[in-house]
Each structure stands twice: as structure tokens, then as C-alpha cells.
Amino acid sequence: MENISYATHGVCSRKIDIAVEDGKIVSVKFLGGCAGNTQGVARLLVGMTVDEAIERLEGIRCGFKPTSCPDQVAKALKEYKNK
């Protein structure tokens, strides 16, 4: 299992911890942010492949911000894939 710790930028949450095993997301935990939304996103991601999560979440915006917590998850996963 690989653990990703990603410091977010431009959103309310401060950090995202993601566990990945065999190309699938095992767990997601947000530090800060809107509790209900981040818990919902985290639960929906469990069992999803890294590629599917990136495809579904990349580019989502929060209000007038150029990013969102889901978009930050996509950025963290893309960074993980490119290392």
C-alpha cells in the first residue's frame, strides 16, 4: 500500500491523505474543509481506480475558485502517478 500526503492549494481543506493499493483508492482523509462534503467525496472514492478518480474529479471548481477539494484530489493523484 502506498500513502500519499498532499498539501492543498486554494481550498478550505489543508491536506489530503490518500492510500492506494494495486491502483485502487483504499482510503481518503481530508484535514479541514467542509466536513460533510469531504466525507462524502472520500467515501465515494474508496474502491475507485486512480485513473477513474482523476477523470471524474479533475477540473471541478468551488464557486469562483479555480479549484475545489475534489480537483485537489485529482491533482494529488496525478502527482502520484507522475513520480
mmCIF file of the N, C-alpha and C atoms, coordinates in Angstrom:
data_MODEL
# 
_entry.id   MODEL 
# 
loop_
_atom_site.group_PDB 
_atom_site.id 
_atom_site.type_symbol 
_atom_site.label_atom_id 
_atom_site.label_alt_id 
_atom_site.label_comp_id 
_atom_site.label_asym_id 
_atom_site.label_entity_id 
_atom_site.label_seq_id 
_atom_site.pdbx_PDB_ins_code 
_atom_site.Cartn_x 
_atom_site.Cartn_y 
_atom_site.Cartn_z 
_atom_site.occupancy 
_atom_site.B_iso_or_equiv 
_atom_site.pdbx_formal_charge 
_atom_site.auth_seq_id 
_atom_site.auth_comp_id 
_atom_site.auth_asym_id 
_atom_site.auth_atom_id 
_atom_site.pdbx_PDB_model_num 
ATOM 1   N N  . MET A 1 1  ? 0.856   -1.177 0.000   1.00 0.00 ? 1  MET A N  1 
ATOM 2   C CA . MET A 1 1  ? 0.000   0.000  0.000   1.00 0.00 ? 1  MET A CA 1 
ATOM 3   C C  . MET A 1 1  ? 0.902   1.240  0.000   1.00 0.00 ? 1  MET A C  1 
ATOM 4   N N  . GLU A 1 2  ? 0.508   2.215  -0.800  1.00 0.00 ? 2  GLU A N  1 
ATOM 5   C CA . GLU A 1 2  ? 1.244   3.479  -0.864  1.00 0.00 ? 2  GLU A CA 1 
ATOM 6   C C  . GLU A 1 2  ? 0.390   4.586  -0.273  1.00 0.00 ? 2  GLU A C  1 
ATOM 7   N N  . ASN A 1 3  ? 1.027   5.452  0.505   1.00 0.00 ? 3  ASN A N  1 
ATOM 8   C CA . ASN A 1 3  ? 0.323   6.568  1.129   1.00 0.00 ? 3  ASN A CA 1 
ATOM 9   C C  . ASN A 1 3  ? 0.762   7.877  0.494   1.00 0.00 ? 3  ASN A C  1 
ATOM 10  N N  . ILE A 1 4  ? -0.221  8.681  0.140   1.00 0.00 ? 4  ILE A N  1 
ATOM 11  C CA . ILE A 1 4  ? 0.013   9.986  -0.465  1.00 0.00 ? 4  ILE A CA 1 
ATOM 12  C C  . ILE A 1 4  ? -0.416  11.035 0.546   1.00 0.00 ? 4  ILE A C  1 
ATOM 13  N N  . SER A 1 5  ? 0.435   12.005 0.809   1.00 0.00 ? 5  SER A N  1 
ATOM 14  C CA . SER A 1 5  ? 0.084   13.140 1.660   1.00 0.00 ? 5  SER A CA 1 
ATOM 15  C C  . SER A 1 5  ? 0.255   14.391 0.805   1.00 0.00 ? 5  SER A C  1 
ATOM 16  N N  . TYR A 1 6  ? -0.841  15.105 0.578   1.00 0.00 ? 6  TYR A N  1 
ATOM 17  C CA . TYR A 1 6  ? -0.823  16.228 -0.358  1.00 0.00 ? 6  TYR A CA 1 
ATOM 18  C C  . TYR A 1 6  ? -1.288  17.508 0.348   1.00 0.00 ? 6  TYR A C  1 
ATOM 19  N N  . ALA A 1 7  ? -0.449  18.523 0.329   1.00 0.00 ? 7  ALA A N  1 
ATOM 20  C CA . ALA A 1 7  ? -0.812  19.844 0.866   1.00 0.00 ? 7  ALA A CA 1 
ATOM 21  C C  . ALA A 1 7  ? -1.625  20.573 -0.200  1.00 0.00 ? 7  ALA A C  1 
ATOM 22  N N  . THR A 1 8  ? -2.849  20.906 0.123   1.00 0.00 ? 8  THR A N  1 
ATOM 23  C CA . THR A 1 8  ? -3.755  21.524 -0.852  1.00 0.00 ? 8  THR A CA 1 
ATOM 24  C C  . THR A 1 8  ? -3.426  22.995 -1.073  1.00 0.00 ? 8  THR A C  1 
ATOM 25  N N  . HIS A 1 9  ? -3.959  23.534 -2.169  1.00 0.00 ? 9  HIS A N  1 
ATOM 26  C CA . HIS A 1 9  ? -3.744  24.938 -2.532  1.00 0.00 ? 9  HIS A CA 1 
ATOM 27  C C  . HIS A 1 9  ? -5.060  25.529 -3.011  1.00 0.00 ? 9  HIS A C  1 
ATOM 28  N N  . GLY A 1 10 ? -5.458  26.662 -2.428  1.00 0.00 ? 10 GLY A N  1 
ATOM 29  C CA . GLY A 1 10 ? -6.623  27.390 -2.915  1.00 0.00 ? 10 GLY A CA 1 
ATOM 30  C C  . GLY A 1 10 ? -7.975  26.867 -2.468  1.00 0.00 ? 10 GLY A C  1 
ATOM 31  N N  . VAL A 1 11 ? -7.993  25.982 -1.461  1.00 0.00 ? 11 VAL A N  1 
ATOM 32  C CA . VAL A 1 11 ? -9.259  25.437 -0.949  1.00 0.00 ? 11 VAL A CA 1 
ATOM 33  C C  . VAL A 1 11 ? -9.267  25.505 0.570   1.00 0.00 ? 11 VAL A C  1 
ATOM 34  N N  . CYS A 1 12 ? -10.419 25.198 1.152   1.00 0.00 ? 12 CYS A N  1 
ATOM 35  C CA . CYS A 1 12 ? -10.564 25.252 2.611   1.00 0.00 ? 12 CYS A CA 1 
ATOM 36  C C  . CYS A 1 12 ? -9.802  24.141 3.324   1.00 0.00 ? 12 CYS A C  1 
ATOM 37  N N  . SER A 1 13 ? -9.767  22.950 2.737   1.00 0.00 ? 13 SER A N  1 
ATOM 38  C CA . SER A 1 13 ? -9.007  21.869 3.377   1.00 0.00 ? 13 SER A CA 1 
ATOM 39  C C  . SER A 1 13 ? -7.517  22.178 3.264   1.00 0.00 ? 13 SER A C  1 
ATOM 40  N N  . ARG A 1 14 ? -6.749  21.686 4.235   1.00 0.00 ? 14 ARG A N  1 
ATOM 41  C CA . ARG A 1 14 ? -5.321  21.986 4.262   1.00 0.00 ? 14 ARG A CA 1 
ATOM 42  C C  . ARG A 1 14 ? -4.460  20.839 3.742   1.00 0.00 ? 14 ARG A C  1 
ATOM 43  N N  . LYS A 1 15 ? -4.978  19.623 3.856   1.00 0.00 ? 15 LYS A N  1 
ATOM 44  C CA . LYS A 1 15 ? -4.190  18.458 3.479   1.00 0.00 ? 15 LYS A CA 1 
ATOM 45  C C  . LYS A 1 15 ? -5.123  17.306 3.137   1.00 0.00 ? 15 LYS A C  1 
ATOM 46  N N  . ILE A 1 16 ? -4.655  16.440 2.221   1.00 0.00 ? 16 ILE A N  1 
ATOM 47  C CA . ILE A 1 16 ? -5.395  15.235 1.862   1.00 0.00 ? 16 ILE A CA 1 
ATOM 48  C C  . ILE A 1 16 ? -4.437  14.059 1.987   1.00 0.00 ? 16 ILE A C  1 
ATOM 49  N N  . ASP A 1 17 ? -4.873  13.025 2.715   1.00 0.00 ? 17 ASP A N  1 
ATOM 50  C CA . ASP A 1 17 ? -4.117  11.785 2.818   1.00 0.00 ? 17 ASP A CA 1 
ATOM 51  C C  . ASP A 1 17 ? -4.882  10.713 2.050   1.00 0.00 ? 17 ASP A C  1 
ATOM 52  N N  . ILE A 1 18 ? -4.197  10.061 1.119   1.00 0.00 ? 18 ILE A N  1 
ATOM 53  C CA . ILE A 1 18 ? -4.824  9.048  0.259   1.00 0.00 ? 18 ILE A CA 1 
ATOM 54  C C  . ILE A 1 18 ? -3.987  7.778  0.330   1.00 0.00 ? 18 ILE A C  1 
ATOM 55  N N  . ALA A 1 19 ? -4.652  6.635  0.525   1.00 0.00 ? 19 ALA A N  1 
ATOM 56  C CA . ALA A 1 19 ? -3.978  5.341  0.483   1.00 0.00 ? 19 ALA A CA 1 
ATOM 57  C C  . ALA A 1 19 ? -4.390  4.629  -0.795  1.00 0.00 ? 19 ALA A C  1 
ATOM 58  N N  . VAL A 1 20 ? -3.393  4.124  -1.534  1.00 0.00 ? 20 VAL A N  1 
ATOM 59  C CA . VAL A 1 20 ? -3.625  3.439  -2.808  1.00 0.00 ? 20 VAL A CA 1 
ATOM 60  C C  . VAL A 1 20 ? -2.984  2.057  -2.754  1.00 0.00 ? 20 VAL A C  1 
ATOM 61  N N  . GLU A 1 21 ? -3.726  1.059  -3.223  1.00 0.00 ? 21 GLU A N  1 
ATOM 62  C CA . GLU A 1 21 ? -3.195  -0.300 -3.292  1.00 0.00 ? 21 GLU A CA 1 
ATOM 63  C C  . GLU A 1 21 ? -3.626  -0.934 -4.601  1.00 0.00 ? 21 GLU A C  1 
ATOM 64  N N  . ASP A 1 22 ? -2.666  -1.461 -5.342  1.00 0.00 ? 22 ASP A N  1 
ATOM 65  C CA . ASP A 1 22 ? -2.940  -2.100 -6.633  1.00 0.00 ? 22 ASP A CA 1 
ATOM 66  C C  . ASP A 1 22 ? -3.736  -1.207 -7.588  1.00 0.00 ? 22 ASP A C  1 
ATOM 67  N N  . GLY A 1 23 ? -3.413  0.095  -7.589  1.00 0.00 ? 23 GLY A N  1 
ATOM 68  C CA . GLY A 1 23 ? -4.065  1.028  -8.498  1.00 0.00 ? 23 GLY A CA 1 
ATOM 69  C C  . GLY A 1 23 ? -5.444  1.491  -8.069  1.00 0.00 ? 23 GLY A C  1 
ATOM 70  N N  . LYS A 1 24 ? -5.895  1.050  -6.879  1.00 0.00 ? 24 LYS A N  1 
ATOM 71  C CA . LYS A 1 24 ? -7.220  1.460  -6.389  1.00 0.00 ? 24 LYS A CA 1 
ATOM 72  C C  . LYS A 1 24 ? -7.092  2.243  -5.094  1.00 0.00 ? 24 LYS A C  1 
ATOM 73  N N  . ILE A 1 25 ? -8.018  3.168  -4.906  1.00 0.00 ? 25 ILE A N  1 
ATOM 74  C CA . ILE A 1 25 ? -8.038  4.002  -3.707  1.00 0.00 ? 25 ILE A CA 1 
ATOM 75  C C  . ILE A 1 25 ? -8.634  3.197  -2.558  1.00 0.00 ? 25 ILE A C  1 
ATOM 76  N N  . VAL A 1 26 ? -7.892  3.139  -1.449  1.00 0.00 ? 26 VAL A N  1 
ATOM 77  C CA . VAL A 1 26 ? -8.315  2.381  -0.274  1.00 0.00 ? 26 VAL A CA 1 
ATOM 78  C C  . VAL A 1 26 ? -8.949  3.306  0.759   1.00 0.00 ? 26 VAL A C  1 
ATOM 79  N N  . SER A 1 27 ? -8.391  4.521  0.908   1.00 0.00 ? 27 SER A N  1 
ATOM 80  C CA . SER A 1 27 ? -8.964  5.489  1.848   1.00 0.00 ? 27 SER A CA 1 
ATOM 81  C C  . SER A 1 27 ? -8.544  6.900  1.461   1.00 0.00 ? 27 SER A C  1 
ATOM 82  N N  . VAL A 1 28 ? -9.380  7.857  1.867   1.00 0.00 ? 28 VAL A N  1 
ATOM 83  C CA . VAL A 1 28 ? -9.113  9.276  1.647   1.00 0.00 ? 28 VAL A CA 1 
ATOM 84  C C  . VAL A 1 28 ? -9.522  10.016 2.917   1.00 0.00 ? 28 VAL A C  1 
ATOM 85  N N  . LYS A 1 29 ? -8.628  10.883 3.405   1.00 0.00 ? 29 LYS A N  1 
ATOM 86  C CA . LYS A 1 29 ? -8.932  11.691 4.588   1.00 0.00 ? 29 LYS A CA 1 
ATOM 87  C C  . LYS A 1 29 ? -8.519  13.130 4.317   1.00 0.00 ? 29 LYS A C  1 
ATOM 88  N N  . PHE A 1 30 ? -9.436  14.041 4.566   1.00 0.00 ? 30 PHE A N  1 
ATOM 89  C CA . PHE A 1 30 ? -9.177  15.471 4.405   1.00 0.00 ? 30 PHE A CA 1 
ATOM 90  C C  . PHE A 1 30 ? -8.916  16.077 5.771   1.00 0.00 ? 30 PHE A C  1 
ATOM 91  N N  . LEU A 1 31 ? -7.981  17.006 5.845   1.00 0.00 ? 31 LEU A N  1 
ATOM 92  C CA . LEU A 1 31 ? -7.762  17.793 7.048   1.00 0.00 ? 31 LEU A CA 1 
ATOM 93  C C  . LEU A 1 31 ? -8.344  19.172 6.771   1.00 0.00 ? 31 LEU A C  1 
ATOM 94  N N  . GLY A 1 32 ? -9.429  19.489 7.448   1.00 0.00 ? 32 GLY A N  1 
ATOM 95  C CA . GLY A 1 32 ? -10.130 20.745 7.217   1.00 0.00 ? 32 GLY A CA 1 
ATOM 96  C C  . GLY A 1 32 ? -11.124 20.614 6.078   1.00 0.00 ? 32 GLY A C  1 
ATOM 97  N N  . GLY A 1 33 ? -11.703 21.728 5.714   1.00 0.00 ? 33 GLY A N  1 
ATOM 98  C CA . GLY A 1 33 ? -12.696 21.728 4.640   1.00 0.00 ? 33 GLY A CA 1 
ATOM 99  C C  . GLY A 1 33 ? -14.108 21.544 5.173   1.00 0.00 ? 33 GLY A C  1 
ATOM 100 N N  . CYS A 1 34 ? -15.054 21.466 4.286   1.00 0.00 ? 34 CYS A N  1 
ATOM 101 C CA . CYS A 1 34 ? -16.465 21.277 4.638   1.00 0.00 ? 34 CYS A CA 1 
ATOM 102 C C  . CYS A 1 34 ? -16.677 19.802 4.972   1.00 0.00 ? 34 CYS A C  1 
ATOM 103 N N  . ALA A 1 35 ? -16.863 19.494 6.235   1.00 0.00 ? 35 ALA A N  1 
ATOM 104 C CA . ALA A 1 35 ? -16.871 18.117 6.724   1.00 0.00 ? 35 ALA A CA 1 
ATOM 105 C C  . ALA A 1 35 ? -17.806 17.192 5.945   1.00 0.00 ? 35 ALA A C  1 
ATOM 106 N N  . GLY A 1 36 ? -19.028 17.605 5.720   1.00 0.00 ? 36 GLY A N  1 
ATOM 107 C CA . GLY A 1 36 ? -19.977 16.740 5.021   1.00 0.00 ? 36 GLY A CA 1 
ATOM 108 C C  . GLY A 1 36 ? -19.547 16.457 3.594   1.00 0.00 ? 36 GLY A C  1 
ATOM 109 N N  . ASN A 1 37 ? -19.114 17.485 2.896   1.00 0.00 ? 37 ASN A N  1 
ATOM 110 C CA . ASN A 1 37 ? -18.686 17.308 1.504   1.00 0.00 ? 37 ASN A CA 1 
ATOM 111 C C  . ASN A 1 37 ? -17.427 16.456 1.402   1.00 0.00 ? 37 ASN A C  1 
ATOM 112 N N  . THR A 1 38 ? -16.436 16.727 2.243   1.00 0.00 ? 38 THR A N  1 
ATOM 113 C CA . THR A 1 38 ? -15.184 15.975 2.145   1.00 0.00 ? 38 THR A CA 1 
ATOM 114 C C  . THR A 1 38 ? -15.389 14.514 2.553   1.00 0.00 ? 38 THR A C  1 
ATOM 115 N N  . GLN A 1 39 ? -16.239 14.265 3.552   1.00 0.00 ? 39 GLN A N  1 
ATOM 116 C CA . GLN A 1 39 ? -16.528 12.880 3.933   1.00 0.00 ? 39 GLN A CA 1 
ATOM 117 C C  . GLN A 1 39 ? -17.248 12.148 2.802   1.00 0.00 ? 39 GLN A C  1 
ATOM 118 N N  . GLY A 1 40 ? -18.167 12.836 2.145   1.00 0.00 ? 40 GLY A N  1 
ATOM 119 C CA . GLY A 1 40 ? -18.895 12.235 1.032   1.00 0.00 ? 40 GLY A CA 1 
ATOM 120 C C  . GLY A 1 40 ? -17.972 11.897 -0.121  1.00 0.00 ? 40 GLY A C  1 
ATOM 121 N N  . VAL A 1 41 ? -17.105 12.829 -0.493  1.00 0.00 ? 41 VAL A N  1 
ATOM 122 C CA . VAL A 1 41 ? -16.153 12.593 -1.574  1.00 0.00 ? 41 VAL A CA 1 
ATOM 123 C C  . VAL A 1 41 ? -15.240 11.429 -1.201  1.00 0.00 ? 41 VAL A C  1 
ATOM 124 N N  . ALA A 1 42 ? -14.746 11.429 0.038   1.00 0.00 ? 42 ALA A N  1 
ATOM 125 C CA . ALA A 1 42 ? -13.836 10.370 0.485   1.00 0.00 ? 42 ALA A CA 1 
ATOM 126 C C  . ALA A 1 42 ? -14.490 8.994  0.374   1.00 0.00 ? 42 ALA A C  1 
ATOM 127 N N  . ARG A 1 43 ? -15.720 8.864  0.803   1.00 0.00 ? 43 ARG A N  1 
ATOM 128 C CA . ARG A 1 43 ? -16.405 7.567  0.753   1.00 0.00 ? 43 ARG A CA 1 
ATOM 129 C C  . ARG A 1 43 ? -16.676 7.113  -0.676  1.00 0.00 ? 43 ARG A C  1 
ATOM 130 N N  . LEU A 1 44 ? -17.002 8.060  -1.540  1.00 0.00 ? 44 LEU A N  1 
ATOM 131 C CA . LEU A 1 44 ? -17.270 7.703  -2.931  1.00 0.00 ? 44 LEU A CA 1 
ATOM 132 C C  . LEU A 1 44 ? -16.012 7.236  -3.659  1.00 0.00 ? 44 LEU A C  1 
ATOM 133 N N  . LEU A 1 45 ? -14.859 7.727  -3.254  1.00 0.00 ? 45 LEU A N  1 
ATOM 134 C CA . LEU A 1 45 ? -13.611 7.380  -3.928  1.00 0.00 ? 45 LEU A CA 1 
ATOM 135 C C  . LEU A 1 45 ? -13.083 5.990  -3.579  1.00 0.00 ? 45 LEU A C  1 
ATOM 136 N N  . VAL A 1 46 ? -13.452 5.468  -2.417  1.00 0.00 ? 46 VAL A N  1 
ATOM 137 C CA . VAL A 1 46 ? -12.937 4.157  -1.995  1.00 0.00 ? 46 VAL A CA 1 
ATOM 138 C C  . VAL A 1 46 ? -13.356 3.087  -3.007  1.00 0.00 ? 46 VAL A C  1 
ATOM 139 N N  . GLY A 1 47 ? -12.378 2.343  -3.502  1.00 0.00 ? 47 GLY A N  1 
ATOM 140 C CA . GLY A 1 47 ? -12.619 1.297  -4.481  1.00 0.00 ? 47 GLY A CA 1 
ATOM 141 C C  . GLY A 1 47 ? -12.457 1.745  -5.922  1.00 0.00 ? 47 GLY A C  1 
ATOM 142 N N  . MET A 1 48 ? -12.383 3.045  -6.133  1.00 0.00 ? 48 MET A N  1 
ATOM 143 C CA . MET A 1 48 ? -12.233 3.592  -7.484  1.00 0.00 ? 48 MET A CA 1 
ATOM 144 C C  . MET A 1 48 ? -10.765 3.518  -7.897  1.00 0.00 ? 48 MET A C  1 
ATOM 145 N N  . THR A 1 49 ? -10.515 3.321  -9.179  1.00 0.00 ? 49 THR A N  1 
ATOM 146 C CA . THR A 1 49 ? -9.130  3.334  -9.648  1.00 0.00 ? 49 THR A CA 1 
ATOM 147 C C  . THR A 1 49 ? -8.620  4.774  -9.640  1.00 0.00 ? 49 THR A C  1 
ATOM 148 N N  . VAL A 1 50 ? -7.315  4.890  -9.580  1.00 0.00 ? 50 VAL A N  1 
ATOM 149 C CA . VAL A 1 50 ? -6.675  6.212  -9.600  1.00 0.00 ? 50 VAL A CA 1 
ATOM 150 C C  . VAL A 1 50 ? -7.063  6.951  -10.877 1.00 0.00 ? 50 VAL A C  1 
ATOM 151 N N  . ASP A 1 51 ? -7.011  6.277  -12.012 1.00 0.00 ? 51 ASP A N  1 
ATOM 152 C CA . ASP A 1 51 ? -7.331  6.918  -13.291 1.00 0.00 ? 51 ASP A CA 1 
ATOM 153 C C  . ASP A 1 51 ? -8.782  7.379  -13.358 1.00 0.00 ? 51 ASP A C  1 
ATOM 154 N N  . GLU A 1 52 ? -9.696  6.554  -12.862 1.00 0.00 ? 52 GLU A N  1 
ATOM 155 C CA . GLU A 1 52 ? -11.110 6.934  -12.879 1.00 0.00 ? 52 GLU A CA 1 
ATOM 156 C C  . GLU A 1 52 ? -11.361 8.139  -11.985 1.00 0.00 ? 52 GLU A C  1 
ATOM 157 N N  . ALA A 1 53 ? -10.719 8.177  -10.825 1.00 0.00 ? 53 ALA A N  1 
ATOM 158 C CA . ALA A 1 53 ? -10.883 9.310  -9.911  1.00 0.00 ? 53 ALA A CA 1 
ATOM 159 C C  . ALA A 1 53 ? -10.385 10.597 -10.562 1.00 0.00 ? 53 ALA A C  1 
ATOM 160 N N  . ILE A 1 54 ? -9.229  10.533 -11.206 1.00 0.00 ? 54 ILE A N  1 
ATOM 161 C CA . ILE A 1 54 ? -8.696  11.719 -11.890 1.00 0.00 ? 54 ILE A CA 1 
ATOM 162 C C  . ILE A 1 54 ? -9.671  12.177 -12.962 1.00 0.00 ? 54 ILE A C  1 
ATOM 163 N N  . GLU A 1 55 ? -10.141 11.245 -13.761 1.00 0.00 ? 55 GLU A N  1 
ATOM 164 C CA . GLU A 1 55 ? -11.062 11.577 -14.855 1.00 0.00 ? 55 GLU A CA 1 
ATOM 165 C C  . GLU A 1 55 ? -12.344 12.236 -14.337 1.00 0.00 ? 55 GLU A C  1 
ATOM 166 N N  . ARG A 1 56 ? -12.870 11.739 -13.238 1.00 0.00 ? 56 ARG A N  1 
ATOM 167 C CA . ARG A 1 56 ? -14.138 12.258 -12.712 1.00 0.00 ? 56 ARG A CA 1 
ATOM 168 C C  . ARG A 1 56 ? -14.004 13.580 -11.962 1.00 0.00 ? 56 ARG A C  1 
ATOM 169 N N  . LEU A 1 57 ? -12.853 13.795 -11.304 1.00 0.00 ? 57 LEU A N  1 
ATOM 170 C CA . LEU A 1 57 ? -12.721 14.938 -10.397 1.00 0.00 ? 57 LEU A CA 1 
ATOM 171 C C  . LEU A 1 57 ? -11.966 16.136 -10.970 1.00 0.00 ? 57 LEU A C  1 
ATOM 172 N N  . GLU A 1 58 ? -11.096 15.889 -11.931 1.00 0.00 ? 58 GLU A N  1 
ATOM 173 C CA . GLU A 1 58 ? -10.251 16.963 -12.455 1.00 0.00 ? 58 GLU A CA 1 
ATOM 174 C C  . GLU A 1 58 ? -11.092 18.084 -13.050 1.00 0.00 ? 58 GLU A C  1 
ATOM 175 N N  . GLY A 1 59 ? -10.776 19.316 -12.660 1.00 0.00 ? 59 GLY A N  1 
ATOM 176 C CA . GLY A 1 59 ? -11.437 20.484 -13.234 1.00 0.00 ? 59 GLY A CA 1 
ATOM 177 C C  . GLY A 1 59 ? -12.671 20.958 -12.489 1.00 0.00 ? 59 GLY A C  1 
ATOM 178 N N  . ILE A 1 60 ? -13.109 20.239 -11.458 1.00 0.00 ? 60 ILE A N  1 
ATOM 179 C CA . ILE A 1 60 ? -14.269 20.691 -10.678 1.00 0.00 ? 60 ILE A CA 1 
ATOM 180 C C  . ILE A 1 60 ? -13.873 21.955 -9.929  1.00 0.00 ? 60 ILE A C  1 
ATOM 181 N N  . ARG A 1 61 ? -14.744 22.942 -9.968  1.00 0.00 ? 61 ARG A N  1 
ATOM 182 C CA . ARG A 1 61 ? -14.482 24.218 -9.302  1.00 0.00 ? 61 ARG A CA 1 
ATOM 183 C C  . ARG A 1 61 ? -15.421 24.405 -8.125  1.00 0.00 ? 61 ARG A C  1 
ATOM 184 N N  . CYS A 1 62 ? -14.990 25.187 -7.152  1.00 0.00 ? 62 CYS A N  1 
ATOM 185 C CA . CYS A 1 62 ? -15.811 25.520 -5.982  1.00 0.00 ? 62 CYS A CA 1 
ATOM 186 C C  . CYS A 1 62 ? -16.138 27.012 -6.068  1.00 0.00 ? 62 CYS A C  1 
ATOM 187 N N  . GLY A 1 63 ? -17.384 27.307 -6.427  1.00 0.00 ? 63 GLY A N  1 
ATOM 188 C CA . GLY A 1 63 ? -17.780 28.707 -6.572  1.00 0.00 ? 63 GLY A CA 1 
ATOM 189 C C  . GLY A 1 63 ? -16.918 29.401 -7.611  1.00 0.00 ? 63 GLY A C  1 
ATOM 190 N N  . PHE A 1 64 ? -16.322 30.528 -7.211  1.00 0.00 ? 64 PHE A N  1 
ATOM 191 C CA . PHE A 1 64 ? -15.482 31.293 -8.128  1.00 0.00 ? 64 PHE A CA 1 
ATOM 192 C C  . PHE A 1 64 ? -14.007 30.908 -8.041  1.00 0.00 ? 64 PHE A C  1 
ATOM 193 N N  . LYS A 1 65 ? -13.689 29.929 -7.199  1.00 0.00 ? 65 LYS A N  1 
ATOM 194 C CA . LYS A 1 65 ? -12.304 29.469 -7.075  1.00 0.00 ? 65 LYS A CA 1 
ATOM 195 C C  . LYS A 1 65 ? -11.945 28.653 -8.322  1.00 0.00 ? 65 LYS A C  1 
ATOM 196 N N  . PRO A 1 66 ? -10.686 28.683 -8.719  1.00 0.00 ? 66 PRO A N  1 
ATOM 197 C CA . PRO A 1 66 ? -10.281 27.907 -9.903  1.00 0.00 ? 66 PRO A CA 1 
ATOM 198 C C  . PRO A 1 66 ? -10.099 26.413 -9.616  1.00 0.00 ? 66 PRO A C  1 
ATOM 199 N N  . THR A 1 67 ? -10.314 25.991 -8.377  1.00 0.00 ? 67 THR A N  1 
ATOM 200 C CA . THR A 1 67 ? -10.132 24.604 -7.970  1.00 0.00 ? 67 THR A CA 1 
ATOM 201 C C  . THR A 1 67 ? -11.174 24.241 -6.912  1.00 0.00 ? 67 THR A C  1 
ATOM 202 N N  . SER A 1 68 ? -11.102 23.028 -6.403  1.00 0.00 ? 68 SER A N  1 
ATOM 203 C CA . SER A 1 68 ? -12.009 22.547 -5.358  1.00 0.00 ? 68 SER A CA 1 
ATOM 204 C C  . SER A 1 68 ? -11.313 21.407 -4.637  1.00 0.00 ? 68 SER A C  1 
ATOM 205 N N  . CYS A 1 69 ? -11.909 20.925 -3.550  1.00 0.00 ? 69 CYS A N  1 
ATOM 206 C CA . CYS A 1 69 ? -11.327 19.770 -2.862  1.00 0.00 ? 69 CYS A CA 1 
ATOM 207 C C  . CYS A 1 69 ? -11.277 18.541 -3.779  1.00 0.00 ? 69 CYS A C  1 
ATOM 208 N N  . PRO A 1 70 ? -12.343 18.233 -4.537  1.00 0.00 ? 70 PRO A N  1 
ATOM 209 C CA . PRO A 1 70 ? -12.241 17.110 -5.470  1.00 0.00 ? 70 PRO A CA 1 
ATOM 210 C C  . PRO A 1 70 ? -11.138 17.324 -6.519  1.00 0.00 ? 70 PRO A C  1 
ATOM 211 N N  . ASP A 1 71 ? -11.005 18.527 -7.043  1.00 0.00 ? 71 ASP A N  1 
ATOM 212 C CA . ASP A 1 71 ? -9.957  18.826 -8.015  1.00 0.00 ? 71 ASP A CA 1 
ATOM 213 C C  . ASP A 1 71 ? -8.577  18.646 -7.384  1.00 0.00 ? 71 ASP A C  1 
ATOM 214 N N  . GLN A 1 72 ? -8.437  18.997 -6.115  1.00 0.00 ? 72 GLN A N  1 
ATOM 215 C CA . GLN A 1 72 ? -7.169  18.820 -5.415  1.00 0.00 ? 72 GLN A CA 1 
ATOM 216 C C  . GLN A 1 72 ? -6.832  17.338 -5.257  1.00 0.00 ? 72 GLN A C  1 
ATOM 217 N N  . VAL A 1 73 ? -7.846  16.493 -5.073  1.00 0.00 ? 73 VAL A N  1 
ATOM 218 C CA . VAL A 1 73 ? -7.614  15.044 -5.036  1.00 0.00 ? 73 VAL A CA 1 
ATOM 219 C C  . VAL A 1 73 ? -7.051  14.593 -6.386  1.00 0.00 ? 73 VAL A C  1 
ATOM 220 N N  . ALA A 1 74 ? -7.641  15.088 -7.472  1.00 0.00 ? 74 ALA A N  1 
ATOM 221 C CA . ALA A 1 74 ? -7.157  14.738 -8.807  1.00 0.00 ? 74 ALA A CA 1 
ATOM 222 C C  . ALA A 1 74 ? -5.702  15.178 -8.989  1.00 0.00 ? 74 ALA A C  1 
ATOM 223 N N  . LYS A 1 75 ? -5.378  16.374 -8.517  1.00 0.00 ? 75 LYS A N  1 
ATOM 224 C CA . LYS A 1 75 ? -4.002  16.875 -8.626  1.00 0.00 ? 75 LYS A CA 1 
ATOM 225 C C  . LYS A 1 75 ? -3.044  15.990 -7.826  1.00 0.00 ? 75 LYS A C  1 
ATOM 226 N N  . ALA A 1 76 ? -3.456  15.592 -6.625  1.00 0.00 ? 76 ALA A N  1 
ATOM 227 C CA . ALA A 1 76 ? -2.613  14.725 -5.784  1.00 0.00 ? 76 ALA A CA 1 
ATOM 228 C C  . ALA A 1 76 ? -2.385  13.385 -6.488  1.00 0.00 ? 76 ALA A C  1 
ATOM 229 N N  . LEU A 1 77 ? -3.422  12.829 -7.074  1.00 0.00 ? 77 LEU A N  1 
ATOM 230 C CA . LEU A 1 77 ? -3.303  11.535 -7.752  1.00 0.00 ? 77 LEU A CA 1 
ATOM 231 C C  . LEU A 1 77 ? -2.457  11.639 -9.029  1.00 0.00 ? 77 LEU A C  1 
ATOM 232 N N  . LYS A 1 78 ? -2.580  12.741 -9.750  1.00 0.00 ? 78 LYS A N  1 
ATOM 233 C CA . LYS A 1 78 ? -1.748  12.931 -10.947 1.00 0.00 ? 78 LYS A CA 1 
ATOM 234 C C  . LYS A 1 78 ? -0.272  13.051 -10.559 1.00 0.00 ? 78 LYS A C  1 
ATOM 235 N N  . GLU A 1 79 ? -0.016  13.772 -9.476  1.00 0.00 ? 79 GLU A N  1 
ATOM 236 C CA . GLU A 1 79 ? 1.354   13.909 -8.990  1.00 0.00 ? 79 GLU A CA 1 
ATOM 237 C C  . GLU A 1 79 ? 1.898   12.531 -8.589  1.00 0.00 ? 79 GLU A C  1 
ATOM 238 N N  . TYR A 1 80 ? 1.080   11.745 -7.924  1.00 0.00 ? 80 TYR A N  1 
ATOM 239 C CA . TYR A 1 80 ? 1.449   10.376 -7.525  1.00 0.00 ? 80 TYR A CA 1 
ATOM 240 C C  . TYR A 1 80 ? 1.783   9.515  -8.749  1.00 0.00 ? 80 TYR A C  1 
ATOM 241 N N  . LYS A 1 81 ? 0.965   9.591  -9.789  1.00 0.00 ? 81 LYS A N  1 
ATOM 242 C CA . LYS A 1 81 ? 1.188   8.805  -10.997 1.00 0.00 ? 81 LYS A CA 1 
ATOM 243 C C  . LYS A 1 81 ? 2.466   9.215  -11.723 1.00 0.00 ? 81 LYS A C  1 
ATOM 244 N N  . ASN A 1 82 ? 2.812   10.494 -11.651 1.00 0.00 ? 82 ASN A N  1 
ATOM 245 C CA . ASN A 1 82 ? 3.943   11.021 -12.415 1.00 0.00 ? 82 ASN A CA 1 
ATOM 246 C C  . ASN A 1 82 ? 5.273   10.928 -11.672 1.00 0.00 ? 82 ASN A C  1 
ATOM 247 N N  . LYS A 1 83 ? 5.278   10.335 -10.485 1.00 0.00 ? 83 LYS A N  1 
ATOM 248 C CA . LYS A 1 83 ? 6.559   10.253 -9.760  1.00 0.00 ? 83 LYS A CA 1 
ATOM 249 C C  . LYS A 1 83 ? 7.381   9.068  -10.170 1.00 0.00 ? 83 LYS A C  1 
# 
